[in-house]
């Protein structure tokens, strides 16, 4: 797993990243197939990003200038992820229990690409700094920012799409611009959305939620009455989103992982950091026990302890590797009155 650092303006950070890749004779989009449908969709997304998130367009332009290629070659790929690419399978949860606020996520991906995954540190001008993980670059799949807001996506198979932000760009935008779960939910209701996904949110106040959303609807799922947790996998569970649910074979264990989460949170009453580690590591049922010979595995696992400002990550499958602390991010200390 790479550990990239992005500093300065968005353009400068992208330029530096692209220049580094060029000097290594690496063009990350060389072997990515791109058809006319995706290119046309990306072109329709561009003015939406220019309006709502011009900084990200500048980052892409910078990276393209560093690589000395047309910036739309990069935008074609990034703007159409999660709308035309279906390789990300994830599980997310968050709980607020006895003063402990924890966010956890497993990222499941094709094993042929796992060495290209990146855990990035962003400290850009006029943006909240954050640590985030990705199977690509620029878009982010889970992370936590300096204000202690943790965010993670899970992929939903697309039934309907429109030009707008995709899942990874939504996570990136929230990490850079929001301090709290409520702020993030408000932004999700304002931004045009392209792809279907769930977004799990947790902040330092203990406000946790799962947002199921696509180009038509944004549905917020708070903890059920008397409960202190939320979780999600790769299918919608709300009644409002069932019309957008893929009616095919679940060959990625989404429902099996979901049942593991149901059973774990129902049968275990004492939620803790050790509970989060054990759950993600598959000690409470199927979560990461993939057959690598079939090309899919858990490629990283993240835990964000928002109470004690601790970032833990396994780079690889958590059933075989240990969590290690990431100390790159400086959290802003908040007063009790906030």
Secondary structure, DSSP 8 states (H G I E B T S, - for coil): -B--EEEESHHHHHHHHHHHHHHTT--TTTT----HHHHHHHHHHHHHHHHH-HHHHHHHHHHHHHHTS-HHHHHHHHTTTTTS----EEEEEEEEETTEEEEEEEEEEEGGGGGG-EEEEEEETTS--EEEEESSSSS-SEEEETT--EEEEEE---S---SSB-HHHHHHHHHHH-SSHHHHHHHHHHS-B-S-EEEEEE-TT--EEEEEE-SS-EEEEE--TT--EEEE-SS--SGGGGGG---S--TT-HHHHHHHHHHHHHH-----HHHHHHHHTTTTSSSS---GGGTEEEEEEEEEETTTTEEEEESS-TTTS--EEE---------TT-
